């Protein structure tokens, strides 16, 4: 089926933060291929801020999962809003629905069928797909795997960088405007136990880098108590890092994803474990030192930015030493331009 010069294409990506960041190169390539097209995205309330301010999209449709609903949000109200959203999408008479998750998604295919597009594009041998891409068997990066959709539209070449836009990104932030030295983000939170580097090592890393010359640090973490069953946080770990580091550190707990994006935009580089913050940093163009535990480095490494990746045969970040992290940062540091006062 041939498309006109201004097709209506909906991209569905309902996964985690990093997954959606890794889809932004495809979205950008589609916009360049079809400058007059209508491009929309269907995402969830958890990952939606990744697309805030993205100029490649005409409209972003956001639904709330039951487990993510906030205070005052009833389940019937969430379901009603979801129904209204689906009716609006169906009325658009879409040309294509692209299910950008790189694994079989039979439930999402059924959802896409209800929208009655001309084509449904996705991955795997799922009933209801009009165009099915085979599952990856070549060890691709997630960005490259998602970007295979681009060939359907005659788009050739490698994927462009990821794109994340911070609020007010066009104007200098106070931190960047006044900084005469590098601002290094240190993100200490991680969902997987194998990705959680100890607080004392973060503190030792800060002290070691400070001893080499003038830099400043921004400590980033998910706030809350560690034993909170719904939203475990790292307040206690952050306080330990601040106390042990003995350096002047900007403390920046980020309750919301938009706050994390804004904070990262004030940094010149990031040291973190593999996770959403790492991909957001790559989308903002930051050099990254990333600590990988039990996750696939080939598939999930930072895309299209300078980085140093540390991973041990044990697949546990606890086996990574401070000296290794400092050395990795120093290798990147030479290529990071210092900001003028």
Backbone as numpy.savetxt, mean C-alpha at the origin, in Angstrom:
# Nx Ny Nz CAx CAy CAz Cx Cy Cz
-13.54 -8.62 -28.50 -14.37 -7.42 -28.50 -13.50 -6.18 -28.50
-13.78 -5.25 -29.39 -13.02 -4.01 -29.44 -13.70 -2.95 -28.60
-12.89 -2.09 -27.99 -13.41 -1.01 -27.17 -13.30 0.30 -27.92
-14.22 1.22 -27.62 -14.11 2.55 -28.22 -13.05 3.35 -27.47
-12.89 4.59 -27.86 -11.82 5.42 -27.27 -12.14 5.86 -25.86
-13.37 5.68 -25.43 -13.75 6.12 -24.08 -14.58 5.04 -23.39
-13.98 3.89 -23.11 -14.72 2.83 -22.45 -14.98 3.15 -20.98
-15.91 2.41 -20.40 -16.19 2.50 -18.96 -15.62 1.24 -18.33
-14.58 1.43 -17.50 -13.86 0.29 -16.90 -13.88 0.44 -15.39
-14.32 -0.60 -14.71 -14.30 -0.65 -13.25 -13.25 -1.65 -12.80
-12.34 -1.20 -11.90 -11.32 -2.09 -11.32 -11.75 -2.43 -9.90
-11.84 -3.72 -9.60 -12.21 -4.17 -8.26 -10.96 -4.70 -7.56
-10.64 -4.14 -6.41 -9.53 -4.65 -5.58 -9.91 -4.49 -4.12
-10.39 -5.56 -3.51 -10.95 -5.50 -2.16 -10.00 -6.08 -1.11
-8.70 -6.13 -1.43 -7.75 -6.80 -0.57 -7.11 -5.83 0.43
-5.88 -6.11 0.81 -5.18 -5.30 1.80 -4.55 -4.06 1.18
-3.90 -3.27 2.01 -3.34 -1.99 1.58 -2.30 -2.18 0.48
-1.33 -3.07 0.71 -0.27 -3.26 -0.26 -0.78 -3.78 -1.59
-1.80 -4.64 -1.56 -2.37 -5.16 -2.80 -2.93 -4.03 -3.66
-3.63 -3.09 -3.02 -4.21 -1.98 -3.78 -3.13 -1.04 -4.29
-2.09 -0.80 -3.49 -0.97 0.02 -3.96 -0.36 -0.60 -5.21
-0.23 -1.93 -5.21 0.37 -2.63 -6.34 -0.53 -2.65 -7.57
-1.76 -2.19 -7.46 -2.68 -2.09 -8.59 -2.62 -0.72 -9.23
-2.04 0.28 -8.56 -2.04 1.64 -9.10 -1.24 1.77 -10.40
-0.17 0.98 -10.66 0.46 1.07 -11.98 -0.48 0.69 -13.12
-1.31 -0.33 -12.92 -2.29 -0.71 -13.94 -3.29 0.41 -14.15
-3.78 1.00 -13.08 -4.75 2.09 -13.20 -4.15 3.26 -13.98
-2.90 3.59 -13.68 -2.24 4.71 -14.37 -2.05 4.39 -15.86
-1.67 3.16 -16.16 -1.47 2.78 -17.55 -2.78 2.81 -18.34
-3.88 2.40 -17.70 -5.18 2.47 -18.36 -5.58 3.92 -18.63
-5.28 4.81 -17.71 -5.61 6.22 -17.93 -4.80 6.79 -19.08
-3.52 6.43 -19.17 -2.71 6.92 -20.28 -3.19 6.33 -21.61
-3.64 5.07 -21.58 -4.13 4.44 -22.81 -5.47 5.02 -23.24
-6.33 5.33 -22.27 -7.66 5.85 -22.57 -7.89 7.16 -21.82
-7.33 8.26 -22.30 -7.44 9.53 -21.56 -8.88 10.02 -21.40
-9.78 9.59 -22.29 -11.17 10.05 -22.21 -12.11 9.01 -21.62
-11.55 7.91 -21.13 -12.38 6.84 -20.57 -12.95 7.24 -19.22
-13.96 6.47 -18.80 -14.42 6.54 -17.41 -13.75 5.38 -16.68
-12.94 5.70 -15.69 -12.26 4.69 -14.88 -12.73 4.80 -13.44
-13.20 3.70 -12.90 -13.63 3.68 -11.52 -12.97 2.54 -10.77
-13.03 2.60 -9.46 -12.48 1.54 -8.62 -13.47 1.19 -7.52
-13.62 -0.09 -7.26 -14.44 -0.58 -6.16 -13.50 -1.17 -5.11
-13.49 -0.56 -3.92 -12.57 -0.95 -2.85 -13.33 -1.01 -1.54
-12.65 -1.39 -0.46 -13.31 -1.41 0.84 -12.85 -0.22 1.68
-13.54 0.02 2.75 -13.25 1.20 3.58 -11.88 1.11 4.23
-11.33 -0.08 4.35 -10.01 -0.27 4.96 -8.89 0.22 4.05
-8.97 -0.11 2.75 -7.87 0.25 1.86 -8.16 1.48 1.00
-9.36 2.02 1.05 -9.76 3.12 0.16 -8.84 4.33 0.21
-8.31 4.76 1.38 -7.44 5.94 1.38 -6.21 5.84 0.47
-5.84 4.62 0.07 -4.73 4.46 -0.87 -5.00 5.24 -2.16
-6.27 5.35 -2.54 -6.63 5.99 -3.81 -7.05 7.44 -3.66
-7.07 7.96 -2.45 -7.48 9.35 -2.26 -6.59 10.28 -3.07
-7.20 11.16 -3.83 -6.44 12.14 -4.61 -5.82 11.59 -5.87
-6.11 10.34 -6.23 -5.51 9.74 -7.42 -6.18 10.33 -8.66
-5.43 11.06 -9.50 -6.05 11.74 -10.65 -6.42 10.81 -11.79
-6.01 9.53 -11.71 -6.31 8.59 -12.78 -7.73 8.06 -12.72
-8.43 8.28 -11.61 -9.76 7.71 -11.41 -10.83 8.79 -11.47
-11.95 8.43 -12.10 -13.09 9.34 -12.15 -13.98 9.19 -10.92
-14.02 7.99 -10.38 -14.90 7.75 -9.23 -14.40 6.55 -8.44
-14.53 6.62 -7.13 -14.13 5.53 -6.24 -15.35 5.09 -5.45
-15.67 3.81 -5.52 -16.82 3.25 -4.81 -16.29 2.46 -3.61
-16.81 2.79 -2.44 -16.28 2.23 -1.19 -17.41 1.53 -0.44
-17.16 0.30 -0.05 -18.12 -0.39 0.80 -17.42 -0.76 2.11
-18.20 -0.96 3.15 -17.67 -1.30 4.47 -17.96 -2.75 4.79
-16.91 -3.49 5.09 -17.10 -4.86 5.56 -17.72 -4.82 6.96
-18.47 -5.86 7.29 -19.14 -5.90 8.59 -18.13 -5.77 9.73
-16.96 -6.41 9.60 -15.97 -6.39 10.67 -15.27 -5.03 10.78
-15.41 -4.18 9.77 -14.76 -2.87 9.79 -15.71 -1.73 10.15
-16.97 -2.04 10.41 -17.91 -0.94 10.68 -17.58 -0.28 12.01
-17.78 1.03 12.04 -17.45 1.80 13.23 -18.63 1.97 14.15
-18.40 2.77 15.20 -19.47 3.03 16.16 -20.61 3.77 15.45
-21.82 3.34 15.72 -22.97 3.98 15.12 -23.34 3.45 13.75
-22.53 2.53 13.21 -22.84 1.93 11.91 -23.50 0.57 12.14
-24.76 0.46 11.79 -25.46 -0.81 11.96 -25.26 -1.66 10.72
-25.39 -2.96 10.89 -25.25 -3.86 9.76 -26.31 -3.61 8.68
-27.59 -3.41 9.04 -28.58 -3.10 8.00 -28.23 -1.84 7.21
-27.70 -0.82 7.89 -27.35 0.41 7.19 -26.21 0.19 6.20
-25.23 -0.61 6.61 -24.10 -0.92 5.73 -24.59 -1.68 4.49
-25.45 -2.65 4.70 -25.96 -3.44 3.57 -26.81 -2.59 2.64
-27.59 -1.66 3.20 -28.41 -0.78 2.37 -27.54 0.13 1.51
-26.49 0.70 2.10 -25.58 1.55 1.33 -24.88 0.75 0.24
-24.57 -0.50 0.54 -23.92 -1.34 -0.46 -24.86 -1.60 -1.64
-26.14 -1.83 -1.34 -27.12 -2.06 -2.39 -27.26 -0.83 -3.28
-27.33 0.35 -2.67 -27.43 1.59 -3.46 -26.20 1.76 -4.35
-25.04 1.43 -3.84 -23.82 1.55 -4.62 -23.85 0.59 -5.81
-24.29 -0.62 -5.59 -24.36 -1.59 -6.66 -25.36 -1.17 -7.74
-26.47 -0.60 -7.33 -27.45 -0.11 -8.31 -26.85 1.00 -9.15
-26.10 1.89 -8.52 -25.46 2.99 -9.25 -24.46 2.43 -10.27
-23.68 1.43 -9.88 -22.71 0.84 -10.79 -23.41 0.12 -11.96
-24.50 -0.52 -11.66 -25.23 -1.22 -12.73 -25.80 -0.23 -13.74
-26.24 0.91 -13.27 -26.81 1.93 -14.14 -25.77 2.57 -15.06
-24.49 2.43 -14.72 -23.43 3.02 -15.56 -23.24 2.28 -16.87
-23.77 1.06 -16.99 -23.62 0.25 -18.21 -22.13 0.10 -18.56
-21.44 -0.57 -17.69 -20.00 -0.71 -17.80 -19.61 -1.56 -19.00
-18.47 -1.21 -19.59 -17.89 -2.06 -20.64 -17.15 -3.23 -20.01
-16.22 -2.93 -19.09 -15.40 -3.97 -18.48 -15.41 -3.85 -16.96
-15.43 -4.98 -16.31 -15.11 -5.06 -14.89 -13.82 -5.89 -14.78
-12.78 -5.29 -14.20 -11.50 -5.98 -14.02 -11.37 -6.37 -12.56
-11.35 -7.68 -12.28 -11.12 -8.17 -10.93 -9.61 -8.32 -10.78
-8.99 -7.34 -10.11 -7.54 -7.20 -10.13 -6.82 -8.08 -9.10
-7.55 -8.82 -8.30 -6.91 -9.77 -7.38 -6.34 -10.93 -8.18
-5.09 -11.29 -7.90 -4.37 -12.24 -8.76 -4.57 -13.69 -8.36
-5.68 -13.99 -7.72 -6.05 -15.37 -7.39 -7.53 -15.53 -7.75
-8.02 -16.76 -7.89 -9.43 -16.95 -8.25 -10.37 -16.32 -7.24
-11.39 -15.62 -7.75 -12.33 -14.88 -6.91 -13.77 -15.18 -7.34
-14.27 -16.39 -7.10 -15.62 -16.73 -7.58 -16.72 -15.84 -7.01
-16.60 -15.42 -5.75 -17.63 -14.57 -5.16 -17.64 -13.20 -5.82
-16.46 -12.67 -6.14 -16.40 -11.36 -6.77 -16.90 -11.44 -8.21
-16.67 -12.57 -8.86 -17.20 -12.76 -10.22 -18.73 -12.70 -10.19
-19.34 -13.33 -9.21 -20.80 -13.27 -9.09 -21.27 -11.84 -8.85
-20.56 -11.11 -8.04 -20.89 -9.70 -7.82 -20.79 -8.93 -9.13
-19.72 -9.17 -9.89 -19.53 -8.47 -11.16 -20.63 -8.83 -12.16
-21.09 -10.06 -12.15 -22.16 -10.45 -13.06 -23.43 -9.66 -12.80
-23.68 -9.34 -11.54 -24.89 -8.57 -11.20 -24.83 -7.17 -11.80
-23.62 -6.65 -12.03 -23.48 -5.31 -12.61 -23.75 -5.30 -14.11
-23.79 -6.47 -14.73 -24.09 -6.63 -16.15 -23.14 -5.84 -17.06
-21.83 -5.97 -16.89 -20.90 -5.34 -17.83 -20.83 -6.17 -19.12
-20.20 -5.60 -20.14 -20.01 -6.35 -21.38 -18.99 -7.47 -21.20
-17.96 -7.22 -20.37 -16.94 -8.24 -20.12 -16.54 -8.24 -18.65
-16.19 -9.41 -18.15 -15.59 -9.56 -16.82 -14.23 -10.19 -17.01
-13.19 -9.54 -16.49 -11.81 -9.98 -16.66 -11.25 -10.33 -15.28
-10.60 -11.46 -15.18 -10.05 -11.86 -13.89 -8.99 -12.94 -14.04
-8.70 -13.62 -12.95 -7.61 -14.59 -12.89 -8.15 -15.97 -12.53
-7.60 -16.98 -13.19 -7.95 -18.35 -12.86 -9.16 -18.83 -13.64
-9.37 -20.14 -13.57 -10.49 -20.76 -14.29 -11.76 -20.66 -13.45
-12.36 -19.48 -13.44 -13.56 -19.21 -12.64 -14.75 -19.06 -13.59
-15.79 -19.78 -13.33 -17.00 -19.69 -14.14 -17.56 -18.27 -14.10
-17.88 -17.74 -15.26 -18.43 -16.40 -15.35 -17.47 -15.37 -15.88
-16.18 -15.70 -15.95 -15.21 -14.78 -16.52 -15.28 -14.83 -18.04
-15.26 -13.67 -18.67 -15.20 -13.60 -20.12 -13.76 -13.68 -20.62
-12.84 -13.14 -19.85 -11.41 -13.24 -20.14 -10.71 -13.66 -18.86
-10.07 -14.82 -18.88 -9.41 -15.35 -17.68 -7.91 -15.44 -17.92
-7.15 -14.72 -17.11 -5.69 -14.80 -17.18 -5.24 -16.03 -16.38
-4.28 -16.80 -16.90 -3.77 -17.94 -16.14 -3.06 -17.48 -14.88
-3.08 -18.30 -13.85 -2.40 -17.94 -12.61 -0.90 -17.90 -12.83
-0.23 -17.06 -12.08 1.21 -16.83 -12.27 2.01 -18.10 -11.97
2.91 -18.44 -12.88 3.83 -19.55 -12.64 5.27 -19.14 -12.93
5.49 -17.82 -13.00 6.81 -17.31 -13.37 7.47 -16.51 -12.25
6.92 -16.54 -11.05 7.53 -15.82 -9.93 7.51 -14.32 -10.09
6.44 -13.78 -10.64 6.34 -12.34 -10.87 6.16 -11.56 -9.57
6.51 -10.29 -9.62 6.12 -9.35 -8.58 4.61 -9.14 -8.68
3.98 -8.82 -7.56 2.54 -8.58 -7.58 2.16 -7.50 -8.59
2.96 -6.44 -8.68 2.69 -5.38 -9.66 2.70 -5.96 -11.07
3.69 -6.78 -11.38 3.80 -7.37 -12.71 2.65 -8.32 -13.00
2.24 -9.06 -11.99 1.15 -10.02 -12.17 -0.16 -9.28 -12.46
-0.47 -8.26 -11.68 -1.67 -7.46 -11.92 -1.60 -6.80 -13.29
-0.41 -6.37 -13.67 -0.24 -5.60 -14.89 -0.43 -6.45 -16.15
-0.52 -7.76 -16.01 -0.80 -8.60 -17.18 -2.14 -8.24 -17.82
-3.04 -7.66 -17.03 -4.31 -7.19 -17.58 -4.08 -6.15 -18.67
-3.01 -5.37 -18.55 -2.76 -4.27 -19.49 -2.65 -4.76 -20.93
-2.14 -5.97 -21.13 -1.95 -6.48 -22.49 -3.28 -6.65 -23.21
-4.35 -6.86 -22.46 -5.68 -6.99 -23.06 -6.07 -5.70 -23.77
-5.54 -4.60 -23.30 -5.87 -3.28 -23.86 -4.77 -2.76 -24.80
-3.87 -3.63 -25.21 -2.82 -3.21 -26.12 -1.73 -2.38 -25.48
-1.60 -2.46 -24.16 -0.58 -1.71 -23.44 0.66 -2.58 -23.32
1.78 -2.08 -23.80 3.03 -2.83 -23.78 4.06 -2.17 -22.87
5.10 -2.90 -22.55 6.17 -2.36 -21.72 6.00 -2.71 -20.26
7.01 -2.37 -19.45 6.96 -2.70 -18.03 5.98 -1.80 -17.28
5.54 -2.22 -16.10 4.64 -1.39 -15.29 5.34 -0.12 -14.82
4.61 0.99 -14.75 5.18 2.21 -14.17 5.26 2.10 -12.65
5.80 3.10 -11.96 5.84 3.06 -10.49 4.44 3.07 -9.88
4.36 2.65 -8.63 3.13 2.79 -7.86 2.89 4.26 -7.56
1.61 4.61 -7.35 1.25 6.01 -7.15 0.34 6.14 -5.93
0.83 6.86 -4.92 0.04 7.20 -3.74 0.18 8.71 -3.54
-0.93 9.36 -3.20 -0.95 10.81 -3.09 -1.34 11.21 -1.67
-0.46 11.98 -1.03 -0.74 12.43 0.33 -1.57 13.71 0.28
-2.43 13.94 1.27 -3.17 15.20 1.32 -2.22 16.39 1.36
-2.46 17.37 0.49 -1.60 18.54 0.45 -0.22 18.25 -0.09
-0.10 17.19 -0.90 1.23 16.79 -1.36 1.87 17.82 -2.29
1.05 18.69 -2.90 1.61 19.67 -3.81 2.29 20.81 -3.09
1.98 20.99 -1.81 2.60 22.05 -1.03 3.57 21.44 -0.03
4.71 22.10 0.27 5.65 21.54 1.24 5.00 21.40 2.61
5.25 20.27 3.27 4.77 20.10 4.63 5.68 20.87 5.58
5.19 21.23 6.77 6.05 21.95 7.71 7.34 21.22 8.01
7.26 19.89 8.11 8.48 19.13 8.43 9.51 19.26 7.32
9.07 19.12 6.07 10.00 19.18 4.97 10.49 20.60 4.73
9.61 21.57 4.94 9.99 22.95 4.66 11.07 23.44 5.61
11.09 22.92 6.85 12.02 23.43 7.84 13.22 22.52 8.08
13.21 21.33 7.48 14.25 20.37 7.79 15.52 20.67 7.01
16.64 20.69 7.72 17.93 20.89 7.07 18.67 19.56 6.95
18.03 18.47 7.35 18.65 17.15 7.28 17.58 16.14 6.94
17.99 14.91 6.76 17.05 13.87 6.39 16.09 13.55 7.52
14.85 13.25 7.15 13.87 12.73 8.10 13.64 11.27 7.76
13.98 10.41 8.69 13.90 8.96 8.47 12.70 8.41 9.24
11.78 7.81 8.51 10.65 7.17 9.15 11.04 5.80 9.67
10.56 5.49 10.87 10.75 4.16 11.48 9.37 3.62 11.81
8.91 2.65 11.05 7.58 2.08 11.28 7.75 0.74 12.01
7.20 0.66 13.23 7.49 -0.49 14.09 6.39 -1.53 14.14
5.22 -1.25 13.55 4.09 -2.18 13.64 4.14 -3.19 12.50
3.69 -4.40 12.78 3.61 -5.45 11.78 2.54 -6.45 12.20
1.77 -6.90 11.23 0.66 -7.80 11.52 1.16 -9.21 11.86
2.12 -9.73 11.07 2.61 -11.09 11.29 3.65 -11.12 12.40
3.59 -12.11 13.29 4.62 -12.22 14.34 6.04 -12.32 13.78
6.21 -12.98 12.63 7.55 -13.14 12.06 8.11 -11.84 11.50
7.28 -10.78 11.45 7.72 -9.49 10.92 8.02 -8.47 12.02
7.88 -8.86 13.29 7.97 -7.89 14.38 9.40 -7.83 14.93
10.10 -6.80 14.58 11.47 -6.59 15.06 11.40 -6.02 16.47
12.27 -6.45 17.40 12.19 -6.00 18.80 12.42 -4.50 18.97
11.81 -3.94 20.00 11.91 -2.51 20.27 13.35 -2.07 20.51
14.13 -2.89 21.25 15.49 -2.46 21.56 16.35 -2.35 20.30
16.04 -3.13 19.28 16.83 -3.04 18.06 16.47 -1.81 17.23
15.21 -1.46 17.25 14.84 -0.19 16.62 15.56 0.96 17.30
15.60 0.94 18.64 16.26 2.00 19.39 17.75 2.04 19.08
18.40 0.89 19.04 19.82 0.84 18.73 20.10 1.33 17.31
19.21 1.04 16.40 19.36 1.52 15.02 19.31 3.04 14.98
18.37 3.62 15.70 18.26 5.09 15.76 19.55 5.68 16.32
20.03 5.12 17.42 21.25 5.66 18.03 22.45 5.54 17.10
22.56 4.43 16.41 23.71 4.22 15.51 23.69 5.20 14.34
22.53 5.45 13.79 22.45 6.36 12.64 22.64 7.80 13.08
22.11 8.15 14.23 22.30 9.51 14.76 23.78 9.79 15.00
24.52 8.77 15.44 25.95 8.95 15.73 26.76 9.26 14.47
26.20 8.97 13.31 26.92 9.18 12.06 26.77 10.60 11.50
25.82 11.35 12.01 25.63 12.70 11.47 24.20 13.16 11.69
23.93 14.41 11.39 22.61 14.98 11.70 21.48 14.39 10.84
20.59 13.70 11.49 19.35 13.21 10.89 18.28 13.37 11.96
17.05 13.24 11.56 16.00 13.17 12.57 15.08 12.01 12.22
14.38 11.53 13.23 13.56 10.34 13.05 12.11 10.63 13.36
11.24 9.96 12.63 9.81 9.97 12.91 9.39 8.54 13.22
8.91 8.31 14.44 8.49 6.98 14.85 7.01 6.82 14.54
6.69 5.80 13.76 5.33 5.55 13.31 4.86 4.21 13.84
3.62 4.17 14.32 3.08 2.90 14.80 1.56 2.95 14.85
0.98 1.77 14.94 -0.46 1.63 15.11 -0.79 1.77 16.59
-1.54 2.79 16.99 -1.77 3.02 18.42 -2.73 2.01 19.03
-2.63 1.86 20.34 -3.51 0.96 21.07 -2.73 -0.03 21.90
-3.48 -0.82 22.67 -2.87 -1.83 23.53 -2.62 -3.11 22.74
-1.55 -3.79 23.09 -1.18 -5.01 22.38 -2.21 -6.11 22.54
-2.93 -6.13 23.66 -3.89 -7.21 23.92 -5.31 -6.88 23.46
-5.48 -5.80 22.72 -6.80 -5.48 22.19 -7.15 -6.50 21.11
-8.23 -7.30 21.30 -8.52 -8.38 20.34 -8.97 -7.87 18.97
-9.55 -6.67 18.91 -10.04 -6.14 17.64 -8.98 -5.34 16.90
-8.30 -4.46 17.62 -7.31 -3.59 16.99 -6.05 -3.54 17.86
-5.25 -4.61 17.86 -4.03 -4.58 18.67 -3.09 -3.48 18.20
-2.48 -2.79 19.17 -1.61 -1.67 18.85 -0.25 -1.81 19.49
0.59 -0.81 19.25 1.99 -0.88 19.70 2.38 0.31 20.56
1.46 0.80 21.39 1.79 1.94 22.25 2.94 1.61 23.18
2.89 0.43 23.80 3.94 0.05 24.75 5.29 -0.10 24.04
5.29 -0.70 22.87 6.52 -0.87 22.11 7.09 0.48 21.69
6.22 1.39 21.29 6.67 2.72 20.88 7.32 3.46 22.04
6.71 3.36 23.22 7.29 4.03 24.38 8.66 3.44 24.73
8.81 2.15 24.56 10.11 1.52 24.82 11.16 2.02 23.84
10.80 2.13 22.58 11.74 2.64 21.58 12.14 4.08 21.91
11.16 4.90 22.25 11.44 6.30 22.56 12.36 6.43 23.78
12.14 5.61 24.79 12.95 5.68 26.01 14.37 5.18 25.78
14.51 4.11 24.99 15.83 3.50 24.80 16.68 4.23 23.78
16.06 4.93 22.85 16.83 5.54 21.77 17.68 6.71 22.27
17.17 7.45 23.26 17.91 8.59 23.79 18.12 9.69 22.78
17.33 9.72 21.70 17.47 10.73 20.66 16.17 11.49 20.53
16.25 12.63 19.86 15.04 13.40 19.61 14.29 12.74 18.46
13.12 12.21 18.76 12.33 11.47 17.79 10.92 12.04 17.77
10.40 12.26 16.57 9.01 12.71 16.42 8.11 11.50 16.58
7.23 11.52 17.56 6.31 10.41 17.79 5.04 10.64 16.98
4.70 9.68 16.12 3.54 9.87 15.25 2.70 8.60 15.19
1.85 8.37 16.20 0.91 7.26 16.08 -0.11 7.57 14.98
-0.48 6.57 14.21 -1.40 6.80 13.09 -2.60 5.87 13.23
-3.68 6.43 13.71 -4.89 5.66 13.90 -5.54 5.30 12.56
-5.50 6.24 11.62 -6.15 6.05 10.33 -5.11 5.96 9.22
-5.49 5.30 8.14 -4.57 5.11 7.02 -4.17 6.45 6.40
-5.10 7.38 6.30 -4.77 8.69 5.74 -3.71 9.40 6.58
-3.73 9.20 7.90 -2.71 9.80 8.76 -1.34 9.19 8.48
-1.30 7.89 8.24 -0.03 7.23 7.93 0.53 7.74 6.61
-0.31 7.91 5.61 0.15 8.41 4.31 0.71 9.82 4.46
0.02 10.66 5.22 0.49 12.03 5.43 1.83 12.06 6.16
1.97 11.19 7.16 3.23 11.14 7.91 4.37 10.65 7.03
4.13 9.63 6.25 5.17 9.11 5.36 5.61 10.16 4.35
4.68 11.01 3.93 5.01 12.05 2.95 5.97 13.09 3.53
6.10 13.15 4.85 7.03 14.07 5.48 8.43 13.47 5.62
8.56 12.20 5.26 9.85 11.51 5.43 10.63 11.49 4.12
11.94 11.25 4.25 12.82 11.11 3.09 13.20 9.66 2.82
12.99 8.79 3.79 13.27 7.36 3.64 12.53 6.64 4.76
12.42 5.32 4.64 11.68 4.55 5.63 12.42 3.27 5.95
12.44 2.92 7.25 12.90 1.62 7.73 11.69 0.92 8.33
11.38 -0.28 7.85 10.14 -0.92 8.28 10.19 -2.41 7.96
9.20 -3.12 8.48 8.98 -4.51 8.08 8.12 -4.54 6.83
8.12 -5.67 6.15 7.23 -5.86 5.01 5.79 -5.65 5.45
5.03 -4.89 4.69 3.64 -4.63 5.02 3.11 -3.43 4.27
1.93 -3.00 4.68 1.26 -1.89 3.99 2.07 -0.62 3.97
2.72 -0.28 5.10 3.51 0.96 5.16 4.63 0.95 4.14
5.25 -0.21 3.94 6.34 -0.31 2.96 5.84 0.01 1.56
4.68 -0.52 1.19 4.15 -0.27 -0.15 3.67 1.18 -0.29
3.11 1.74 0.76 2.73 3.15 0.71 3.95 4.03 0.49
5.05 3.71 1.18 6.28 4.46 1.01 6.77 4.38 -0.42
6.72 3.19 -1.01 7.12 3.04 -2.41 6.23 3.86 -3.32
4.93 3.89 -3.02 4.01 4.70 -3.81 4.28 6.18 -3.71
4.90 6.60 -2.60 5.29 8.00 -2.41 6.70 8.28 -2.91
7.38 7.25 -3.41 8.72 7.42 -3.97 9.85 7.40 -2.97
9.62 6.85 -1.77 10.64 6.86 -0.73 11.59 5.67 -0.87
12.89 5.85 -0.67 13.79 4.71 -0.51 13.42 3.94 0.76
13.58 2.63 0.72 13.10 1.79 1.83 14.15 0.76 2.22
14.38 0.64 3.53 15.05 -0.53 4.09 13.95 -1.40 4.68
13.78 -2.61 4.13 12.65 -3.44 4.55 13.13 -4.75 5.14
12.50 -5.14 6.24 12.81 -6.35 6.95 11.73 -7.38 6.65
12.12 -8.48 6.02 11.16 -9.50 5.62 11.26 -10.71 6.53
10.11 -11.15 7.02 10.03 -12.38 7.79 9.53 -13.49 6.89
8.38 -14.06 7.25 7.82 -15.18 6.50 6.89 -14.67 5.40
7.46 -14.02 4.41 6.69 -13.56 3.25 7.60 -13.57 2.03
6.98 -13.59 0.86 7.72 -13.74 -0.38 8.39 -12.46 -0.82
9.70 -12.40 -0.71 10.44 -11.18 -1.06 10.35 -10.89 -2.55
10.40 -11.92 -3.38 10.35 -11.71 -4.82 9.03 -11.06 -5.25
7.95 -11.48 -4.63 6.63 -10.99 -5.02 6.27 -9.66 -4.36
6.75 -9.43 -3.15 6.25 -8.30 -2.37 7.31 -7.25 -2.05
8.48 -7.31 -2.68 9.50 -6.29 -2.43 8.99 -4.91 -2.88
9.58 -3.82 -2.40 9.17 -2.48 -2.86 9.34 -2.36 -4.38
8.37 -1.73 -5.01 8.39 -1.65 -6.47 8.88 -0.28 -6.94
9.89 -0.31 -7.79 10.34 0.86 -8.56 10.86 2.00 -7.68
11.44 1.67 -6.52 12.14 2.67 -5.71 13.44 2.03 -5.22
14.45 2.84 -4.85 15.66 2.26 -4.25 15.31 1.55 -2.94
15.84 0.37 -2.73 15.53 -0.35 -1.49 16.66 -1.32 -1.16
16.71 -1.70 0.11 17.56 -2.78 0.57 16.68 -3.73 1.35
16.68 -4.99 0.97 15.79 -5.98 1.57 16.62 -6.95 2.39
16.23 -7.15 3.64 16.92 -8.06 4.55 15.97 -9.20 4.93
16.42 -10.42 4.69 15.62 -11.60 5.04 16.55 -12.75 5.39
16.28 -13.43 6.48 17.11 -14.53 6.95 16.54 -15.89 6.54
17.36 -16.91 6.48 16.87 -18.26 6.14 15.78 -18.74 7.10
15.77 -18.22 8.32 14.75 -18.61 9.30 13.40 -17.97 9.01
13.38 -16.97 8.11 12.17 -16.19 7.82 11.60 -15.53 9.07
12.49 -15.10 9.95 12.09 -14.39 11.17 12.95 -13.14 11.28
12.30 -11.97 11.37 13.06 -10.72 11.43 13.87 -10.60 12.71
13.53 -11.39 13.73 14.28 -11.34 14.99 15.73 -11.75 14.78
16.03 -12.43 13.68 17.40 -12.86 13.41 18.20 -11.82 12.62
17.60 -10.69 12.31 18.30 -9.61 11.60 18.95 -8.70 12.63
20.22 -8.40 12.45 20.96 -7.60 13.41 20.90 -6.11 13.11
21.17 -5.31 14.14 21.16 -3.85 14.01 22.20 -3.40 12.99
23.38 -3.97 13.05 24.45 -3.57 12.13 24.04 -3.77 10.68
23.29 -4.83 10.41 22.84 -5.08 9.04 21.88 -4.00 8.57
20.98 -3.58 9.45 20.01 -2.54 9.09 20.71 -1.20 8.87
21.63 -0.87 9.75 22.36 0.39 9.62 23.18 0.39 8.33
23.84 -0.72 8.04 24.63 -0.81 6.82 23.73 -0.67 5.58
22.56 -1.29 5.60 21.64 -1.19 4.47 21.17 0.25 4.29
20.88 0.93 5.41 20.47 2.32 5.30 21.59 3.19 4.73
22.81 2.95 5.18 23.94 3.74 4.69 24.15 3.57 3.19
23.87 2.38 2.68 23.98 2.16 1.24 22.96 3.00 0.48
21.79 3.17 1.05 20.75 3.99 0.41 20.99 5.49 0.62
21.59 5.82 1.76 21.67 7.22 2.18 22.41 8.08 1.16
23.41 7.52 0.53 24.22 8.30 -0.42 23.38 8.83 -1.57
22.29 8.16 -1.89 21.45 8.59 -3.01 20.26 9.43 -2.61
20.15 9.77 -1.32 19.00 10.58 -0.86 19.46 12.03 -0.74
18.93 12.93 -1.52 19.38 14.33 -1.42 18.94 14.98 -0.12
19.86 15.65 0.56 19.52 16.37 1.78 18.68 17.61 1.42
17.74 17.92 2.26 16.88 19.08 2.00 17.54 20.36 2.46
17.33 21.40 1.69 17.87 22.70 2.07 17.04 23.28 3.20
17.68 24.05 4.10 16.91 24.65 5.19 15.93 25.67 4.66
